[in-house]
Amino acid sequence: MINVEKINKDLLPKSHLNYQMDSFAAKTYTQNLIGNCIEKKLDTNIDFIDDNDIIIGGTPCQPFSVGGHQKGQKDDRNGFPIFLNAIKKANPKIVLFENVRSMLYANKGYLDYLIEELIELGYIVEYQLLLCW
């Protein structure tokens, strides 16, 4: 848990936009973190007001999860094209995203494609599996 009262606000990015398509998650974000979260489902038509230093996100996991049908990029809920589009438009210095572990296995080819796209945009890419209990 982050103690937001102890965060040095001078170290935060100069600009940031926060989007969440779920109203409960948007309210929780706004209440617990610094900044306001806009309740909106992003699509490839999103325009950003200005450049942003950091983009942090997570696309829906159902297309890639072993709990789903693992249709991957063929699933209509695949949010990675929208996420890549946001990165191209906002041109952040840092990008961080998360998804499920099957991105490293059953969907590894698609993960490799996403990594190549980020490298072509000039990013240094590192990834790892984090166990969360």
PANUSE-226850 format. One line per field, with one value per residue: chain; residue in three letters; residue number from 1; z, x negated, y of N, C-alpha, C in turn. Coordinates in steps of 0.001 Angstrom, whole numbers, plus 500000, padded with zeros to 6 digits. Layout:
BEGIN
unit <- A,...
code <- Ala,...
pos <- NUM,...
nZ <- Z,...
nX <- X,...
nY <- Y,...
caZ <- Z,...
caX <- X,...
caY <- Y,...
cZ <- Z,...
cX <- X,...
cY <- Y,...
//
This chain:
BEGIN
unit <- A,A,A,A,A,A,A,A,A,A,A,A,A,A,A,A,A,A,A,A,A,A,A,A,A,A,A,A,A,A,A,A,A,A,A,A,A,A,A,A,A,A,A,A,A,A,A,A,A,A,A,A,A,A,A,A,A,A,A,A,A,A,A,A,A,A,A,A,A,A,A,A,A,A,A,A,A,A,A,A,A,A,A,A,A,A,A,A,A,A,A,A,A,A,A,A,A,A,A,A,A,A,A,A,A,A,A,A,A,A,A,A,A,A,A,A,A,A,A,A,A,A,A,A,A,A,A,A,A,A,A,A,A
code <- Met,Ile,Asn,Val,Glu,Lys,Ile,Asn,Lys,Asp,Leu,Leu,Pro,Lys,Ser,His,Leu,Asn,Tyr,Gln,Met,Asp,Ser,Phe,Ala,Ala,Lys,Thr,Tyr,Thr,Gln,Asn,Leu,Ile,Gly,Asn,Cys,Ile,Glu,Lys,Lys,Leu,Asp,Thr,Asn,Ile,Asp,Phe,Ile,Asp,Asp,Asn,Asp,Ile,Ile,Ile,Gly,Gly,Thr,Pro,Cys,Gln,Pro,Phe,Ser,Val,Gly,Gly,His,Gln,Lys,Gly,Gln,Lys,Asp,Asp,Arg,Asn,Gly,Phe,Pro,Ile,Phe,Leu,Asn,Ala,Ile,Lys,Lys,Ala,Asn,Pro,Lys,Ile,Val,Leu,Phe,Glu,Asn,Val,Arg,Ser,Met,Leu,Tyr,Ala,Asn,Lys,Gly,Tyr,Leu,Asp,Tyr,Leu,Ile,Glu,Glu,Leu,Ile,Glu,Leu,Gly,Tyr,Ile,Val,Glu,Tyr,Gln,Leu,Leu,Leu,Cys,Trp
pos <- 1,2,3,4,5,6,7,8,9,10,11,12,13,14,15,16,17,18,19,20,21,22,23,24,25,26,27,28,29,30,31,32,33,34,35,36,37,38,39,40,41,42,43,44,45,46,47,48,49,50,51,52,53,54,55,56,57,58,59,60,61,62,63,64,65,66,67,68,69,70,71,72,73,74,75,76,77,78,79,80,81,82,83,84,85,86,87,88,89,90,91,92,93,94,95,96,97,98,99,100,101,102,103,104,105,106,107,108,109,110,111,112,113,114,115,116,117,118,119,120,121,122,123,124,125,126,127,128,129,130,131,132,133
nZ <- 500000,499134,500814,500257,501373,502066,499746,497737,496074,494203,492790,491144,487848,485510,484135,483961,482922,483792,483112,483300,482635,484285,486641,489476,489897,488909,490769,493084,492383,492176,494809,496289,495104,493824,491949,489434,488179,485071,484063,481482,478566,476605,473143,469792,468857,470716,471850,473188,475472,475984,475897,477851,480668,481686,480980,482384,482498,482100,480051,479219,480582,479794,477036,477051,479261,481036,482149,480350,476872,475475,473014,472343,470323,468526,469877,470604,472841,473156,474223,473545,470973,471337,473548,472517,470580,472213,473408,471180,470521,472878,473512,475822,478339,479858,479944,481377,481695,482577,482535,482213,483143,481025,478807,478556,477643,476112,474536,473672,471184,470440,472508,471906,469496,470474,472027,470030,468647,470605,470860,468305,468609,470118,472757,475569,476460,479136,480847,483235,485182,487804,490917,492565,495471
nX <- 499164,499435,498448,499852,499630,497020,495633,493311,494298,492941,491473,493188,494577,494740,497116,500140,502564,505400,507155,509956,512142,514019,516336,516237,513542,512343,513225,512014,509292,509078,509644,507578,505086,502840,504281,506890,509083,510305,513362,513645,513853,511235,510428,509131,509373,508728,507578,504877,504331,501831,498322,497393,495585,495496,497035,499151,500662,503187,504416,507553,507621,508928,508771,506347,506019,505796,508128,509987,510943,508632,508213,506594,505057,507118,509422,512162,511924,509299,507099,504637,504002,505235,503818,501178,501617,502235,499743,498214,499448,499223,496541,494852,492206,491811,493226,495458,496962,499331,500320,501648,500004,500011,499296,496661,496468,498704,499405,497062,495938,497451,496814,494103,494397,495577,493472,491552,492849,492749,489985,489393,490526,488663,488229,486654,487026,488063,489130,490941,492104,494238,495111,498096,499888
nY <- 498831,502175,505042,507870,510362,510651,510865,512521,515174,516648,514842,513582,512992,515733,516019,514186,511852,510012,507156,505018,502399,501301,502350,502052,501365,503702,505617,504581,504824,507655,508345,507112,507631,510148,512632,512860,510431,509665,508468,506467,504535,503729,504196,503833,506395,508287,511422,513129,515772,516891,515996,513173,512051,509455,506356,504103,501019,498488,496075,494442,491147,488843,487931,486590,485003,481871,481196,481937,481824,482088,483511,485509,487955,487849,488204,490299,491889,492506,494793,495806,497054,499570,500476,500612,502570,504759,505128,505861,508302,509856,509790,509037,509112,506874,503622,501365,498278,495715,492281,488954,485827,483993,485388,485000,482462,480763,482921,484032,484725,486940,488676,489031,490427,492816,493767,494231,496305,498321,498636,499603,502087,503280,502507,500944,497683,495727,492822,490829,488045,488442,487244,487328,487161
caZ <- 500000,499037,501670,499355,502117,502180,498420,497381,494857,493232,492009,490252,486492,485401,483665,483894,482709,484316,482524,483757,482090,485365,487521,490825,489871,488733,492064,493990,491954,492548,496268,496911,494464,493510,490639,489147,487173,484167,483733,480038,477858,475529,471829,469005,468505,471842,471656,474451,475510,475879,476114,479206,481012,482004,480759,483133,482201,481975,479137,479711,480553,479329,475783,477216,480490,480950,482586,479211,475672,474945,471605,472160,469497,467757,470784,470510,474059,473146,474356,473218,469910,471923,474418,471641,469981,473243,473552,469993,470569,474060,473505,477185,478582,480489,479758,482228,481611,483166,482060,482847,482877,479758,477789,478437,477170,474980,473721,473609,469874,470466,473392,471125,468568,471244,472388,468812,468408,471578,470489,467131,469083,470826,474159,476055,477019,480101,481391,484166,485814,489226,491599,493513,496206
caX <- 500000,498670,498898,499788,499281,495566,495042,492768,495021,491987,490937,494222,494514,495329,498488,500618,503981,505761,508387,510419,513483,514888,516607,515758,512080,511990,513438,510981,508047,509128,509623,506358,503862,502797,504838,508259,509185,511426,514073,513820,513265,510416,510411,508009,509635,508416,506598,504339,504173,500404,497478,497403,494304,495622,498299,499238,501971,503415,505515,508335,506847,509720,508304,505076,506040,506153,509517,510837,510797,507296,508256,505503,505277,508351,510532,512604,511547,507858,506892,503274,503949,505584,502702,500075,502024,502073,498301,497774,499978,498775,495084,494322,490826,491860,494457,495542,498255,499400,501333,501574,498802,500041,498628,495309,496538,499608,499485,495701,495720,498069,495972,492910,494828,495744,492125,490947,493500,492209,488589,489429,490863,487505,488202,485889,488079,487757,490352,490745,493280,494328,496096,498900,500783
caY <- 500000,503416,506130,509018,511576,510707,510982,513827,515542,517193,513731,513075,513538,517070,515895,512821,511608,508713,506648,503710,502217,500850,503494,501767,501467,505119,506288,504091,505464,509067,508443,506598,508077,511560,512921,512485,509384,509896,507232,506431,503401,504273,503563,504367,507790,509156,512483,513593,517221,517178,514823,512655,511454,508033,505656,502856,500464,497057,495795,493300,489909,487712,487321,485888,484222,480449,481115,482292,480995,482376,483902,486463,489133,487669,488501,491697,492619,492765,496234,496235,498062,500865,500853,501036,503825,505791,505364,506607,509662,510593,509814,509126,508689,505556,502855,500177,497606,494383,491358,487641,485030,483248,486199,484443,481085,480534,484132,484577,485353,488264,489486,489384,491472,494055,494211,494792,497601,499278,498882,500484,503429,503800,502115,499800,496837,494680,492252,489731,487479,488755,486422,488107,486252
cZ <- 500000,499991,500870,500073,502249,500829,498212,496046,493810,492333,491032,488866,486414,484909,483665,483697,483169,483747,483085,483245,483151,486372,488944,490897,489723,490039,493070,493673,492431,494060,496849,496310,494143,492100,490501,488036,486366,483828,482243,479480,476662,474238,471020,468581,469619,471442,473023,474370,475340,476050,477586,479457,481170,481573,481487,482841,482204,481060,479685,479543,479941,478008,475941,478393,480247,481430,481469,478050,474976,473439,471295,471311,468641,468594,470685,471718,474144,473150,473955,472032,470420,472780,473582,470981,470966,473437,472378,470053,471717,474141,474911,477263,479098,480230,480664,482023,482212,482481,482713,482369,481552,478591,477561,477818,475930,474029,473551,472273,469825,471388,472654,470124,469297,471640,471187,468481,469338,471274,469288,467494,469916,472291,474400,476821,477960,480595,482340,484710,487307,489832,492659,494187,496972
cX <- 499110,499269,498757,499429,497773,494868,494537,493367,494106,491406,491951,494058,495222,496766,498887,502131,504268,507108,508694,511841,514485,515094,516093,514230,511635,512142,512368,509636,508013,509020,508253,505056,503954,503330,506259,508270,510456,512061,514393,513175,512515,510627,509299,508218,509290,507364,506159,504087,502715,499616,497540,496096,494378,497000,498194,500611,501998,504603,506327,507571,507605,509234,507074,505054,506402,507578,510499,510617,509457,507314,507199,505890,506537,509599,510881,512197,510053,507628,505511,503190,504279,504433,501513,500380,501855,500600,497791,498225,499407,497257,494487,492860,490789,493224,494384,496913,498164,500492,501065,500361,498833,499519,497214,495297,497418,499668,498125,495409,496301,497295,494715,493225,494954,494385,491438,491541,492933,490753,488522,489795,489739,487405,487254,486892,487489,489081,489993,492087,493216,495414,496800,499892,501784
cY <- 501244,504445,507417,510311,511728,510825,512403,514226,516166,516097,513151,513668,514880,517024,514434,512814,510195,508312,505274,503543,501779,501978,503265,501906,502920,505879,505874,504743,506911,509238,508102,507103,509557,511770,512431,511452,509611,508553,507253,505179,503970,503497,504227,505817,508767,510185,512964,515086,517617,515890,514435,511934,509938,507533,504326,502280,498956,496854,494629,491985,488736,487117,486434,484921,482760,480232,481462,481355,481187,482647,484952,487654,489024,487970,489989,492530,492910,494281,496712,497197,499468,501372,501340,502375,504986,506133,506192,508060,510484,510719,509945,508702,507251,504929,501633,499563,496227,493587,490010,486839,484284,484089,485668,483052,480966,481736,484804,485271,486753,489205,489922,490501,492812,494636,494855,496164,498668,499620,499818,501920,504039,503432,500954,498950,495800,494123,491123,489265,487799,487897,487269,487170,487043
//
